[in-house]
């Protein structure tokens, strides 16, 4: 098997820490509500667990179910995959009926593991049958949760509140304790191999565990090399683009110099409507849906062969049919004024839980929105003006048109530039055998992903017309502007914290001058604030303290204040009453 990245680093970090991560103690909800967003339960359940071909954790499904929680005990502790335990990291318990092992939303059981970099199956040493792949799927990072007075609200396509760093540490400790604590390895082997496993099979399984620690030393060295430029991500954030680049260009290619720090964590974005944007990602860098989704799969470790020339280059475990179906379910049919967005919709304000909207105050906010917000974020999606042709592209050959999202330079909007700059300036060393014509980050990633998708099309005899459909009827074009896109604000109330890097905890704070925004606050609490629109952010044991003075975490820009426009000032200072009116109006979107 090839170098194991995610888990190897997890093991090394875990051994250094020597104890499990401190997690928030969340009070149980008495009622759970999945908000109506146009999806039928069957579509939701499939999306929550659909396999993307990923091996995010670096271990088989059977191992995940067999591991114990990372406690320093000789006796059996709770199971690592217990949904109540994983809930503490932010993973949402799954409502799906067809989920026999009760794994959380976003965990997928995949196909038998055959590594495309070696052509070898990963076999159970006792049964000689292939182990099963497992990893994260889109729903892990794009399903939101808010709680209010003991009612939990769940939002498909919303912003996850998970902490992958703490999860990684806990998983690494779980593996390490399995190796080093007496009796734990035997219990693990009995679960994986069966109670009557041969001594040879047991020894082979334990050796596989030990191999993970050995490979972890190299991974830890990579992480230490870039520690000075690494920013803690915490709950609700991930430096997705740099992590994708590290996986593909450093770990998959085994070129250590391509490894960089996670220097620009971003808030998990809400994804409703986005299938119909002309450009996606925070910096408006990607045009084609298939390249976007397949790139995400490679980033969360779908296996791909980029090194062994004796085997087919670009062969991958990425599940292209499932990626296409996911996009179709999210997109729905061509949106128009009569039907609106027919795929995954934005959530409506649940007045029965969060309280009624003050319609008179919202009407005042509507006038303010038109005056100071609409120029960038477009008219409300429920209004006739939103469907004016000026906001949409001309129909393409497939008869589809897409929403023009305004892309605003960082010099104008003034928000932290780290994410946009990181993609613009990241350099790479690439082997010539890959045939990459542009070694800069964005184009190189786009070409590798395209070659991976094209290999699957070729080997599965997909005709060109069907390829165009699966590609979303759009070419593979990328750009790396030093800018961020301004998307429509429908459902914005359900996706805190705010700005692309989650540096502002509430919408009310975002409408305030930067000097009035919290300089430090905590992320990790689930309790919602329906007055200011955001999570509660007071000190939280086991939560993440967000320090906005750190580059990458700045909370400046997108500011309404009494100063000349530009450099982050985008409008006049709003009175407290005007801010309240805008907050009330945003509940209606």
C-alpha positions, -999 to +999 in steps of 0.1 A: +000+000+000+011+036-006+021+061+020-007+066+045-011+103+051-041+113+073-039+084+098-001+084+099-001+120+110-029+113+134-010+086+151+021+107+154+002+137+168-016+114+192+015+098+206+030+133+212-002+145+230-004+114+251-041+119+260-074+123+244-087+156+232-109+177+255-144+179+240-174+200+249-201+185+270-233+190+250-267+188+268-289+163+249-317+177+227-352+166+235-365+171+200-349+168+166-362+185+134-349+182+099-359+213+081-379+210+048-356+218+019-373+201-010-356+167-005-375+135+001-362+114+030-349+088+006-327+113-012-315+127+020-306+093+035-287+083+003-268+116+002-258+113+039-239+080+033-232+078-005-197+065-011-173+089-029-146+062-031-126+079-002-103+063+024-102+094+046-092+076+078-066+053+062-082+023+078-108-002+066-145+000+076-140-032+097-112-015+117-133+016+123-160-006+139-135-026+160-116+003+176-122+014+211-123+050+224-089+064+234-090+059+271-060+048+292-076+016+304-066-020+302-103-030+301-127-026+273-139+010+268-167+023+247-164+018+209-149+046+188-177+044+163-204+050+190-225+077+175-228+095+209-190+097+210-186+109+175-213+135+182-189+152+205-167+160+176-197+176+158-207+146+136-245+144+134-263+112+143-279+098+112-316+094+107-312+069+078-329+036+083-305+017+061-275+024+083-270-008+103-239+003+121-254+037+130-225+058+117-230+095+116-241+117+087-212+119+062-196+085+070-197+061+040-191+024+036-173+019+003-162-009-020-136-036-013-102-020-011-080-024-042-052+002-042-046+016-077-010+025-068-001-012-063-030-032-079-032-050-046-063-057-025-061-051+012-070-085+026-082-097+059-053-120+069-077-146+084-105-148+058-083-136+028-113-115+018-108-078+009-114-053+037-140-026+029-132+011+023-146+039+044-143+076+044-161+109+046-186+121+021-199+155+012-225+155+039-200+154+067-189+189+061-221+203+045-248+194+070-256+220+097-270+219+132-284+245+155-300+239+188-325+262+206-341+255+240-335+217+237-347+215+201-320+205+175-325+219+139-307+200+111-299+217+078-290+198+047-263+216+027-255+238+057-223+245+075-209+217+097-197+223+131-171+195+133-135+196+145-115+173+123-083+181+141-096+167+174-111+138+156-078+130+140-060+131+174-086+108+189-084+083+161-046+083+163-047+076+200-073+049+195-049+031+171-018+037+193-035+024+224-046-007+205-009-014+198+006-006+232-020-013+259-022-049+270-053-069+260-066-041+237-048-055+206-063-090+213-098-076+216-093-056+183-080-087+165-110-108+177-134-083+164-117-079+130-106-115+124-131-135+144-127-154+177-108-183+163-082-165+142-048-181+137-017-168+154-003-159+120-033-138+110-033-121+144+004-113+140-002-099+105-030-076+117-009-063+145+020-057+122-003-036+099-011-015+129+026-010+137+033-001+101+010+029+106+032+043+133+063+038+113+049+057+083+037+084+108+072+095+115+076+109+080+042+125+081+050+141+114+082+156+100+062+171+071+038+187+096+066+200+118+084+215+087+054+238+081+043+244+117+053+281+116+027+287+088+000+265+102-031+279+118-054+259+140-087+252+123-110+243+152-147+237+151-165+246+119-134+253+098-110+236+074-082+247+051-098+226+024-078+238-006-044+235+011-053+201+024-064+189-010-031+201-024-011+184+004-029+151-003-025+152-041+008+170-047+027+159-016+014+126-002+000+110-034+031+121-054+055+115-025+071+150-031+077+164+004+085+199-008+049+203-021+036+201+015+025+234+030+009+246+062-028+249+066-026+286+067-061+297+055-089+278+073-123+286+059-158+281+072-176+251+057-198+268+031-235+263+026-241+246-008-277+251-017-281+270-051-243+266-058-248+240-086-262+269-106-234+295-099-211+303-128-181+301-104-178+282-071-154+281-041-150+312-019-126+328-043-147+319-074-120+296-088-138+266-103-163+264-131-171+227-137-191+207-111-174+173-118-138+187-114-149+204-082-165+173-067-138+148-079-111+172-066-128+172-032-129+134-033-092+132-040-086+157-012-104+135+014-083+106+001-098+088-028-068+067-038-052+076-071-022+064-089+002+093-098+035+075-093+036+038-105+041+039-143+037+001-145+001+006-136-024+030-153-017+066-142-048+084-129-066+052-120-086+060-089-111+048-064-131+080-068-168+070-073-176+091-104-213+079-108-221+088-072-205+122-076-227+129-106-258+117-088-250+139-058-247+169-080-280+161-098-298+158-065-283+191-052-290+209-085-325+198-095-338+212-128-329+244-145-341+271-120-366+298-133-390+324-119-419+300-118-402+271-099-372+287-083-344+263-072-358+228-074-329+208-060-318+213-024-334+245-012-324+269+014-341+265+048-370+287+058-369+303+092-386+279+116-408+303+135-424+275+156-389+269+172-370+302+169-400+326+173-420+347+148-405+373+125-413+409+131-428+417+097-429+454+101-393+456+111-384+432+083-401+455+058-377+483+069-348+459+065-359+450+030-355+486+019-320+487+035-311+454+018-320+469-016-300+500-009-268+486+006-266+448+000-283+440-033-255+454-054-232+426-045-255+398-032-282+402-058-319+406-052-336+381-029-340+347-046-378+348-040-382+381-057-390+386-095-360+408-098-336+379-091-346+363-124-338+393-145-316+381-174-289+406-164-280+383-135-278+351-156-256+338-184-269+332-219-281+296-224-253+272-234-255+244-259-274+223-233-299+251-228-287+258-193-279+292-179-261+300-147-262+327-121-235+354-123-220+357-088-201+389-083-164+384-075-150+412-054-113+420-051-099+416-016-086+452-018-123+463-020-140+440+004-111+440+028-116+406+043-087+384+053-068+376+020-050+344+031-073+319+013-073+337-020-035+345-019-026+309-009-042+295-040-028+323-062+009+320-050+013+283-041+040+267-063+046+230-071+072+206-083+056+180-106+070+150-125+069+154-163+052+120-167+019+135-156+018+158-186+008+189-165+012+220-187+009+246-159+027+239-126+008+266-106-016+252-080-051+259-095-044+248-131-023+218-120-050+205-097-076+210-123-056+190-149-049+161-125-085+159-115-096+161-152-072+133-161-085+112-133-121+117-144-112+111-180-095+079-172-127+066-156-148+078-186-124+059-209-123+027-190-160+026-186-167+035-222-187+067-215-196+084-248-187+120-252-223+133-250-228+116-216-194+129-204-206+165-211-237+158-191-217+143-162-194+173-164-223+196-158-223+208-194-194+232-185-157+231-195-129+226-170-119+262-165-101+276-134-091+310-122-073+323-091-084+359-086-073+377-054-110+381-046-140+365-030-175+358-044-207+374-031-234+348-033-272+352-027-281+353+010-310+329+011-307+308+043-278+330+056-294+330+090-287+292+092-250+292+084-230+309+112-203+320+119-197+346+091-172+358+066-153+331+046-130+323+076-157+323+103-142+353+120-174+370+129-198+351+152-232+367+144-248+387+116-254+416+139-217+418+146-210+416+108-232+446+102-213+465+129-180+484+125-150+460+128-139+476+161-172+465+176-168+429+165-154+404+191-117+401+188-117+367+206-146+343+209-154+306+211-166+283+184-181+249+192-213+258+211-245+247+193-270+269+210-284+295+186-290+332+191-322+341+172-318+378+180-283+383+166-283+353+142-254+331+152-241+306+177-236+315+213-199+323+216-189+327+252-161+306+268-167+269+262-147+241+278-134+219+250-143+245+224-120+265+200-109+300+210-109+321+178-082+348+178-089+373+151-055+390+154-038+360+136-032+363+099-058+341+082-083+348+111-087+385+106-123+398+111-118+430+092-135+441+060-171+439+047-175+469+070-202+495+074-187+526+090-182+563+086-151+564+064-144+566+027-154+536+007-127+510-002-101+491+017-128+471+034-154+499+040-184+489+018-211+512+031-221+539+055-223+532+092-256+516+102-275+526+133-283+499+158-319+501+147-310+497+111-289+467+119-318+451+138-340+458+108-316+441+084-312+411+108-350+407+108-352+409+070-325+383+066-346+358+085-371+360+057-347+349+030 
